[in-house]
Amino acid sequence: MMKRKLTYKQKCELFEFLCQFVTKNRRNRLEEVAGNRTRFITVVLEDIYQSQNASAVLRTCDCFGIQDIHIIENKNTYNVNPDVALGSANWLSLYHYNKKENNTSDCIKKLKKQGYSIIAATPHKNDCLLEELDINSKTAVMFGTEKEGLSEIALKNADVFLKIPMFGFTESFNISVSAAITLFSITEKIRKSGIQWQLSKEEIIDILVKWVKNSISKGDMLEKKYFSSIV
């Protein structure tokens, strides 16, 4: 989070200043990953109670370039499992919804206001197969608990019900596997399409500043030093 409102030029200058304290290879890696990040696709986790599964989803999102994860905490508080997430949460933007008894509506309203279609990852009588999913508009994929699935509020407000084809006796994949299969499919589609799925230059520099700070010991102190130099 920026300490004050900076112009794009000032953010770039801050990034250059902080890059003095990382290797060239590290900087190149940060810029490479940022260039492959997207907010065209986002993920919503509703009331996940098994931290290892939810943390595995974070790791998957990072691997496929999904920047934003929306975490709804109605009955269950979400905690990152460091042994599973392997630091992926440090590179993602996590948004928590936990102010009310039921926070699902607030999350969905926010995403729809931002132009997202709500995709409920759950078998349904009017479902859409994964390979048939239309990804020409911003897409938010919602995953629920393995035991209960998505809530009635989530299902009622979904625009599409998504089904992964299966040919065995088991009714469903676990959430981490479902997320991996789904995100692989849809990120492959957008990257091969003519859709403008990348972040804007303003979004990229915001992320780069955050990431380079995460890469430096006492990054906050160095940022304050930069701010004092431009007063």
Sequence and secondary structure as in RCSB ss.txt:
>XXXX:A:sequence
MMKRKLTYKQKCELFEFLCQFVTKNRRNRLEEVAGNRTRFITVVLEDIYQSQNASAVLRTCDCFGIQDIHIIENK
NTYNVNPDVALGSANWLSLYHYNKKENNTSDCIKKLKKQGYSIIAATPHKNDCLLEELDINSKTAVMFGTEKEGL
SEIALKNADVFLKIPMFGFTESFNISVSAAITLFSITEKIRKSGIQWQLSKEEIIDILVKWVKNSISKGDMLEKK
YFSSIV
>XXXX:A:secstr
  SS   HHHHHHHHHHHGGGS HHHHHHHHHHHHT BSSEEEEEES   HHHHHHHHHHHHHHTB EEEEE SS
S     HHHHTTGGGGSEEEEE SSS  HHHHHHHHHHTT EEEEES  TT EEGGG   SS EEEEE BTTTBS
 HHHHHH SEEEE    SSS    HHHHHHHHHHHHHHHHHHSS   B  HHHHHHHHHHHHHHTSTTHHHHHHH
HHHH  
